[in-house]
Amino acid sequence: MKCPKCGNDDDKVLDSRAARDGAAIRRRRECLICGARFTTYEEIDRDEVQVIKRDGTRQAFDRTKVSKAIRQACGKRPVSDEQIRTMIDHVVARLEGDEVKAETIAELVMDELHKVDEVAYIRFASVYRQFTDVAQFLSAITEIVKK
């Protein structure tokens, strides 16, 4: 692991513990050259999962794409980084099989967003469901109010 201060990759682990309900390992490290301390996280890699896109093409699952979509939907909302990481972990944990449709991943993301922030949910849904007019927004908002 490269030191964020000096760039050297010679460090030692000071402390390790489970993080995010066991979905990651948090490690506290110290650079042996400059003495800087920093934290790293190790997560389960789901590279073996193939995502089937709307047009039928396949590509490897990329956790950073899910992260980017959730962070964009939660932009300027009162949602903490820890809540976002937890949502991402829940989505990844619920992926089943070697191939998953992109629609399935989007539905999992919407489930998580709905639990945390309804405005973020509407933002994500408007892009995923490709809302074209105000009536579709009103329909989605009415659906949330009914629940």
VOFI-374643 format. One line per 5 residues: their letters; for each residue x, y, z of N, C-alpha, C. Coordinates in steps of 0.001 Angstrom, whole numbers, plus 500000, padded with zeros to 6 digits. Example, Ala and Ser with C-alpha at 12.3 -4.5 7.8 and 13.67 -1.06 7.14 Angstrom:
// VOFI-374643
as = 513190:494310:507800:512300:495500:507800:513200:496700:507800; 512850:497750:507080:513670:498940:507140:512900:500030:507870 .
This chain:
// VOFI-374643
mkcpk = 500844:498830:500000:500000:500000:500000:500895:501241:500000; 500666:502163:499086:501495:503361:499005:501065:504394:500034; 502043:504996:500658:501793:506048:501640:501224:507268:500914; 500117:507840:501402:499555:509013:500737:500417:510269:500891; 501353:510257:501854:502200:511424:502092:503481:511388:501251 .
cgndd = 504213:510248:501304:505509:510194:500616:505519:509257:499402; 504503:508425:499244:504412:507546:498082:505165:506234:498214; 505828:506021:499324:506573:504782:499536:505594:503652:499852; 505940:502433:499458:505031:501306:499717:505521:500398:500841; 506357:500930:501702:506874:500183:502843:506133:500643:504102 .
dkvld = 505196:499812:504573:504419:500193:505755:504185:498981:506647; 503626:499247:507819:503244:498151:508705:501809:498383:509172; 501126:497285:509430:499745:497343:509892:499755:497464:511412; 499087:498503:511915:499010:498734:513353:497786:498079:513971; 496670:498050:513192:495407:497550:513731:494529:497075:512586 .
sraar = 493846:495960:512776:492877:495448:511794:491587:495129:512518; 490469:495454:511884:489174:495103:512458:488109:495073:511369; 487034:494385:511643:485923:494311:510695:485243:495676:510624; 484756:496003:509445:484053:497272:509237:482801:497009:508415; 481877:497925:508487:480637:497865:507703:479942:496520:507838 .
dgaai = 479682:496141:509045:478981:494880:509359:479669:493662:508754; 480989:493660:508758:481747:492521:508265:481961:492501:506765; 481493:493519:506036:481636:493548:504583:483012:494053:504148; 483781:494580:505100:485109:495103:504782:486022:494932:505995; 487312:495076:505744:488292:495061:506827:488972:496426:506837 .
rrrre = 488971:497054:508003:489622:498354:508176:491011:498099:508746; 492025:498672:508089:493396:498516:508575:494003:499887:508814; 494599:500057:509976:495330:501266:510320:496799:500968:510035; 497457:501800:509222:498821:501544:508779:499743:502715:509139; 501037:502420:509205:502049:503446:509448:503176:503261:508435 .
clicg = 503540:504348:507759:504635:504327:506796:505947:504184:507572; 506786:503258:507132:508064:503030:507807:509119:504061:507424; 508852:504853:506384:509811:505863:505945:509529:507221:506595; 508297:507739:506422:507995:509085:506937:507198:509067:508235; 506661:507899:508629:505914:507804:509886:504455:508210:509797 .
arftt = 503982:508574:508600:502582:508973:508445:501666:507782:508715; 500528:508055:509317:499537:507012:509573:498334:507230:508669; 497780:506128:508177:496628:506216:507291:495781:504957:507424; 494544:505044:506930:493585:503948:507031:493279:503413:505637; 493188:502078:505525:492785:501445:504278:491622:500502:504565 .
yeeid = 490855:500199:503533:489741:499259:503633:489909:498182:502575; 489649:496947:502943:489639:495841:501998:488204:495357:501883; 487750:495142:500635:486371:494728:500390:486349:493494:499507; 485231:492808:499520:485050:491655:498647:484944:492145:497210; 485692:491522:496327:485699:491888:494922:484746:490966:494166 .
rdevq = 483766:491532:493472:482776:490742:492744:483026:490780:491245; 484303:490679:490836:484643:490738:489416:484058:489594:488599; 483775:488469:489258:483280:487326:488509:481841:487520:488016; 481131:488503:488537:479748:488758:488132:479733:489565:486837; 478961:489088:485871:478785:489789:484606:477442:490524:484629 .
vikrd = 477457:491774:484182:476244:492583:484121:475737:492567:482689; 474443:492246:482552:473806:492246:481233:473117:493595:481061; 473632:494400:480149:473114:495745:479919:471790:495692:479149; 471105:496820:479061:469821:496885:478351:469945:496460:476893; 471084:496778:476271:471253:496434:474857:471745:495004:474649 .
gtrqa = 471877:494234:475742:472273:492839:475648:473765:492582:475795; 474569:493637:475785:476008:493444:475968:476302:493082:477415; 477457:492479:477611:477873:492060:478952:479172:492749:479319; 479294:493063:480597:480545:493608:481108:480700:493210:482561; 481927:493245:483054:482205:492864:484438:481564:493866:485393 .
fdrtk = 481041:493351:486504:480459:494209:487525:481534:495141:488062; 481177:496412:488220:482109:497414:488721:481466:498154:489892; 481966:497887:491079:481441:498502:492296:481511:500031:492234; 482523:500564:491567:482668:502021:491509:481528:502677:490719; 480952:501960:489760:479808:502516:489026:478586:502641:489932 .
vskai = 478375:501635:490777:477264:501691:491730:477513:502830:492709; 478740:502949:493174:479104:504013:494104:478860:505389:493485; 479295:505566:492250:479137:506855:491561:477659:507217:491410; 476842:506242:491033:475407:506499:490838:474737:506888:492161; 475065:506169:493223:474459:506474:494527:474937:507830:495023 .
rqacg = 476223:508103:494898:476760:509394:495357:476163:510553:494562; 475941:510354:493284:475342:511399:492461:473896:511654:492894; 473153:510589:493153:471762:510744:493587:471676:511412:494960; 472672:511161:495810:472670:511703:497182:473377:513049:497283; 473810:513594:496161:474523:514872:496166:473719:515970:496840 .
krpvs = 474371:516694:497751:473771:517809:498496:472555:517391:499317; 472533:516126:499719:471486:515602:500585:472119:515237:501932; 471335:515170:502998:471892:514834:504318:472133:513327:504482; 472966:512786:503604:473296:511361:503629:474798:511253:503878; 475173:510543:504922:476582:510436:505293:477327:509452:504392 .
deqir = 478653:509570:504399:479485:508627:503643:479282:507206:504149; 479110:507064:505447:478905:505725:506023:477595:505118:505511; 476529:505930:505411:475260:505439:504874:475423:505017:503412; 476177:505795:502660:476401:505472:501246:477180:504167:501127; 478243:504018:501915:479024:502775:501865:478166:501578:502271 .
tmidh = 477304:501764:503258:476416:500682:503691:475449:500300:502575; 474887:501295:501881:473985:500999:500762:474710:500206:499678; 475924:500628:499351:476714:499933:498328:476970:498493:498761; 477356:498310:500017:477613:496961:500540:476364:496088:500455; 475201:496659:500767:473949:495894:500707:473624:495491:499270 .
vvarl = 473836:496399:498325:473578:496078:496917:474497:494946:496463; 475788:495060:496757:476755:494034:496339:476422:492690:496989; 476046:492710:498258:475735:491464:498969:474511:490767:498390; 473586:491524:497806:472352:490940:497287:472474:490463:495835; 473640:490651:495213:473840:490154:493851:473951:488637:493893 .
egdev = 473193:487980:493034:473191:486516:493017:473491:486006:491618; 474293:484964:491551:474590:484322:490271:475784:484927:489577; 476113:484323:488431:477254:484777:487636:476890:485916:486699; 475596:486023:486379:475119:487088:485499:473928:487786:486155; 473949:489111:486099:472886:489916:486702:472490:490992:485702 .
kaeti = 471207:491192:485536:470736:492248:484640:470968:493610:485296; 471287:494590:484473:471507:495947:484969:470249:496467:485662; 469080:496050:485163:467819:496470:485772:467706:495965:487210; 468208:494753:487457:468177:494188:488800:469038:495012:489744; 470214:495395:489280:471098:496224:490108:470439:497571:490381 .
aelvm = 469824:498165:489365:469152:499458:489544:468010:499352:490551; 467258:498263:490498:466168:498068:491465:466709:497927:492884; 467832:497214:493042:468462:497077:494360:468917:498436:494876; 469493:499244:493998:469927:500591:494378:468725:501426:494801; 467638:501347:494038:466448:502122:494384:465863:501682:495721 .
delhk = 465880:500374:496011:465411:499887:497315:466209:500520:498443; 467522:500551:498291:468385:501118:499331:468174:502628:499462; 468088:503326:498326:467880:504773:498371:466536:505132:498993; 465515:504320:498706:464181:504583:499251:464191:504521:500777; 465006:503617:501334:465102:503480:502789:465816:504663:503435 .
vdeva = 466758:505278:502697:467618:506300:503285:467150:507721:502985; 466810:508010:501724:466459:509382:501345:465544:509352:500127; 464331:509843:500304:463345:509777:499233:463681:510688:498056; 464311:511819:498324:464695:512718:497236:465781:512063:496379; 466749:511433:497016:467790:510721:496277:467170:509589:495462 .
yirfa = 466168:508927:496034:465458:507865:495328:464828:508411:494043; 464146:509550:494138:463493:510162:492971:464537:510565:491930; 465647:511131:492395:466714:511512:491464:467206:510299:490674; 467500:509215:491396:468006:508015:490725:466949:507424:489798; 465724:507332:490285:464639:506748:489491:464382:507550:488219 .
svyrq = 464510:508871:488293:464252:509701:487117:465251:509415:486001; 466482:509095:486368:467489:508766:485362:467310:507325:484894; 467167:506398:485848:467059:504981:485499:465805:504701:484669; 464688:505251:485092:463425:505008:484375:463222:505972:483224; 464169:506858:483001:464165:507801:481884:462877:508624:481820 .
ftdva = 462586:509327:482922:461410:510195:482959:461526:511228:481842; 460404:511443:481139:460407:512397:480033:459520:513604:480288; 458652:513513:481300:457792:514663:481601:457460:514719:483091; 456818:515794:483493:456491:516038:484897:455498:515003:485431; 454645:514498:484593:453655:513509:485036:454332:512261:485597 .
qflsa = 455433:511857:485006:456153:510695:485505:456782:510984:486872; 457275:512220:487065:457795:512611:488373:456684:512576:489411; 455532:513150:489060:454402:513176:489997:453933:511777:490349; 453928:510888:489374:453533:509507:489615:454486:508840:490611; 455782:509047:490427:456772:508456:491335:456652:509043:492734 .
iteiv = 456419:510341:492832:456266:510993:494137:455000:510508:494823; 453912:510367:494086:452659:509865:494640:452846:508460:495162; 453606:507662:494457:453889:506285:494884:454621:506274:496232; 455553:507182:496407:456301:507274:497673:455387:507729:498798; 454543:508713:498536:453635:509237:499566:452665:508181:500045 .
kk = 452219:507292:499143:451281:506226:499507:451907:505219:500451; 453227:505001:500352:453908:504009:501182:454076:504527:502536 .
